[in-house]
Amino acid sequence: GGNVIINEKAIVAGDLFATGGEFTILGSINGQVKIYSDLLTINSTMIGNVEINASDKLFIGSKAVFGNTAKYKSSQEAQVENGATLAGLQFEKFSENEGARKHKSGVIAGILTLGFVIKLLAVIIAALVMHKLFRHSSQAAIQNLGNHFWMNVLIGLVATIVTPIMVALLMLSVIGFYIGLLLLVIWLLFILASFLLGTVFIGSWLIKLLGKKPELTIDWQAIVIGVVVVGIVSLIPFVGFLITLILLLAGMGTLVRKFHLKMKNDQGGGVVVVEEVK
């Protein structure tokens, strides 16, 4: 975490492996300790072996007790209060190369974090615009997605796989080149809209789950919650990708069904087909 505190009443019965920007340990640690931190404060008893990487500074309070082997690496020596039991605490200074690597890592981490935040804002804005332009259609699509979720996932999977094959065949036929190109553009737009739809669905579903709304509805809260939750979940290796893919397929299936219904209405000579929403 960015700022982590183990208070004086806390006891870690086993080992402690931790990393944080600013770390404060006031409670006892009974096992081994390994910590990576920028700014670290220790004012407690540590019974086991201790290994510390405090890149900026290590502060050791008067109540600190190191029982076994203890060593730390930092850019400067620790600030130690009188009364601390160090038990031969070993100090190793970061080399210039390590400092440069840490600075570079910090810059890269900052850029990635900024990029992640910008991506979330971009998706939120896109979802808000989509809802503003297609308010009634998007509301109906969300309800359809929720009522027939797994059926929509199946339809979306078929559409996602089959459409590129059809596009390739049409373009290779030369005669169907422009039809294939048009189909490709529609498919790409559906991919984008499907992701937005699936993301907003999560926000609507969470709000309904928490009892704030009787049914699935779209508003700015649902959009923001959905985008943030899906954005965070997508960072989880494999699981995040799988969940995001399922939501995209569910959105794709919903849009394909709506598109097919619209085509049937247009071909019906004015006969309006009403889809039942349960």
Salt bridges, closest charged atoms under 4 A:
ASP38 OD1 - LYS102 NZ 3.32
GLU51 OE1 - LYS34 NZ 3.95
GLU98 OE2 - LYS73 NZ 2.68
ASP219 OD2 - LYS213 NZ 2.67
ASP266 OD1 - LYS262 NZ 3.88
GLU275 OE2 - ARG257 NH2 3.84
GLU275 OE1 - LYS258 NZ 3.14
